[in-house]
Amino acid sequence: MNAFLGEMFGTLTLILLGNGVVACVSLKHSFGENSGWMVITTGWGFAVICGVLVAVVIGGDGHINPAITVGVSIATGDWSNAPLYISAQMLGAMLGALLVWLHYLPHWSQTADTDSKRACFCTSPAIRHIPSNLLSEVIGTFVLVFVATVIFSERLAPDGLPAGFGPFLVGLLVWGIGLSLGGSTGYAINPARDLGPRIVHAMLPIPGKGSSGWDYAAVPVAGPLLGAVLGGLAVAAAHL
C-alpha cells in the first residue's frame, strides 16, 4: 500500500506542478501569462524533483512514470511491481490534472484558445508529422531512462548518492530534455503524464475546451513506451 500511495502521490505532485506551470503560462490573466518555454521547462524540472521526493518518502521507488517502470523492469527482469506502479501513476496523473483545473478555475472561461487550454493537460506536436513525432518521444524517453540509470549507477557513486541528491539530478535531466528535445512534441516522455490528464480534459466541463486530441493521443503513449524498452535493453547491455 505504501508503494502504491508513494507512486500515486508522487505522480500527482508531478502533474500538479508540471501542468500547473503550463497553465500559469498559457491561461489568460495569469500573472505568468506568455512567460515562455524556459519557465515551462524549469517548472517541469522542479516538478520532477518534488514528485520523486514525495514518492520515495511515502514508500515508492520514485518512478512516477510508466516508462521508467517499464525500463527498470526490462533492465532487471523483475516485473513484480509494474502493474501496481503503473496503475498508481495513472491515478495520480488524473488527480493532479483535476487539481490543476480547480486551481485555475476562473481562468478557463477567460481563455478563448482551445489549444492553450488543452496544453494545460496533455501534449501536442509543434509540427504534426506522426513518424517524426513518434521518433521524438522515443529519443527523449530513451535519454530519460538511460541517463537516469547512469545517475544512480554504482559506477558513478560506489557508496551511493547523498540522500535527496538523486532526485535533484533527475530533475536537471528532465529540464535538459525539455530544453534540448522538447520543442518538437512538448516532451511527454511519460504515458501517464499525457494519457491521464487527457482523459480528465475530456471529462471536465471546461468552457469552450474543444477537442481532447485523441487522434494524436497514441503517440505520447507508444513513443515513451518504445523509448523505455530501448532504454532498458541498453541499460542491460551496458550492465549499468
QUIZIBEL-V282776 format. One line per field, one symbol per residue. burial: b if it has 24 or more other ideal C-beta (glycine too) atoms within 12 Angstrom, else e. A space follows every 50 residues. Layout:
burial->???
//
This chain:
burial->eebbbbbbbbbbbbbbbbbbbbbbbbbbebeeeeeebebbbbbbbbbbbb bbbbbbebebbbbbbbbbbbbbbbbeeeeebbebbbebbbbbbbbbbbbb beebeebbeebeeebbbbbbbbbbbeeeeeeebbbbbbbbbbbbbbbbbb bbeeeeeeeeeeeeebbebbbbbbbbbbeebbebbbbbbbbbbbbbbbbb beebebeebeebbeebbebbbbbbbbbbbbbbebbeeeeb
//
